[in-house]
């Protein structure tokens, strides 16, 4: 037993030496996770700000200017154009120069002063349905608030239901608080897949695999010697990107910090197993790289990171049960935002562990078959 652990130890040392000597590997290990976290953290957001807006004002009164001022002051809208004709307004939308147009007809101010219903039209470019919906909602709230301030008695009479909203876990409704933990899961997923899938292939490609197979190393020891270094690196990356998320994006961590590495370890069983399985299929590092990305993109799309799993066709919903990223996203978001403990997250951990055992078993069987 001691000899077995000594052989695994020497294999782990060998892998670390190779990683630290290869500039490309060091870039993948240390630079890529930081860049991914920063880029995805800033870019992947559903918050809508600085919406390009035009105001088509045919009334040109204090009231229309006040509504325009409030839109600009909200930070959601960037008033860029004041078209003078309907054709000019149409062209702004057609050319994509604005997403929203606020249209005030003549008599808007007089209708307000006469306590008649004043009409204002909101035109949006519905190409991006999410942005269009959010823009209409923001503008509608600002205009309704202004109308209520102008005629508070009337506003009170129109209110039939006392509607009060409260957002739990993410009270400011910042999409970064939801997306950045998901980015952490994706960074660990991608780098671990890349490193593991290329490790065994590299040995085979340079001709050292045959030398390793004639040594006293057993197949299991070789697998452990190849995967343990990348598991350690993945834990380091997890700490690194978590600290970046806290410092740069101010992401709260409400759950146990001890549960995060524990759940990450379960997650790595399946991720490293998938990478090892890819390495047994590919014959060259280029093939391993292509296979990694061919697996990575569908895994992300079917994880619930971008689109709710409930909205997918039933067939694809069943496919997601084999996706380890699906379970880890629930775990890491529950830890960061809700403060969930193991009593709530154990079903995801159990499913993740089951997927990991199955994948590791398939990869080990495939590895032994290729090595025989």
Phi, psi and omega in degrees: 000317179297322179294322179297313179295326178294320178295318177297318179301314180294326177293320178296315179300318179301316181295317180296321178298317180295318180297315184287339179271340183265113181301324180294319179293320178297324178294319179294321185284316190253325185271314183303314180299321180294314180297317180298316181297315182292312183295309181294323181299321179277325187276322184276095180208143176257002174293140182245117178226161177052048180291121178298121189227146172238148178241114178262093189255106177267351182267318177051060179235177180299319183296317179292323178292326179292319176297317178299318180298319181292324175299315180293319182291338181293336183087349180277334187238140175245104183284109185254329187225151173231079183297149181260340181230161178294326179295320179294321177297316179298321181293323178299319178289319182297320183275358179073019180284336176226156175260330183225144174234129176260120187247112175258120176276165177296141180094003180300312182292317181294326177296320179295315182292330179271006180061028172267165180288115180269131184257138172224138184254135176247117178252132180230152172276109185276013179303311173262099188297325181295311180297319180297317180295316180295319180298315179297321180294314179301310182297318180299319180295317181296316181293320179294323178295318178296318179297322179294325178290327179291323184222072186297325181295316178295321181298320180294321181295328183282343183279113181258336183234134177274092184262121178231132183249148178214126179260119176275155172071322178224070191299332179275357179054041178275126181291335179297324178297333179271322188276322185297316174303324175295324177296321178301316179297321180291321180297313178298320181298310185291311184293322179293319177298313182300310184295315184289319183293331182268346186295305182291323180298321180298318179297320180290323184289322181272356174089010181269350180297319179297323179293321179293325183289336179270356175280171178294357180299131174273158180305318179295320179294323178295318179297314179296320179296331179278326187266329181302315179301320181286331174294318178296316179298320180297321177294320177297318179295322178300316178295317183298309184287332175294317177297319177299317179298323180287318185281315186275315186257359177057041180283128180283148173239104184265344181267186182285130177289339178282333180285335180296308177294329178296311179292327177297322178298318177295320179298320183291334178302314181285319183295313179294326177296319177296317178298319178294322178296319177298322181292336178279343179269317184285148179256337180229163178296328178295318177296320179297320179295315180295318180296324179298313181287329175295328177276324187295313185296311176299325179297319179293315182296329183260018183262343187092003179291317182260320186231139179300134180297328181296337181273354182279158173303152186302321180301315181288333176297321177291325179297325183296341180294341178266005184261111181296332180296328179302313184287321183290330176297318177296318182295308187290324176289325176294322178291316185288311192262325186256343184072028181294146176254187184292336179294335178262324188268358185298327178298320178293321179294319179295317178295320179296318179295320179297314178300319180297316180297318180297314182293317179298320179295316178296318180294319179294319178297316179295322181292316178298322180295320180288330184278338183292000000 
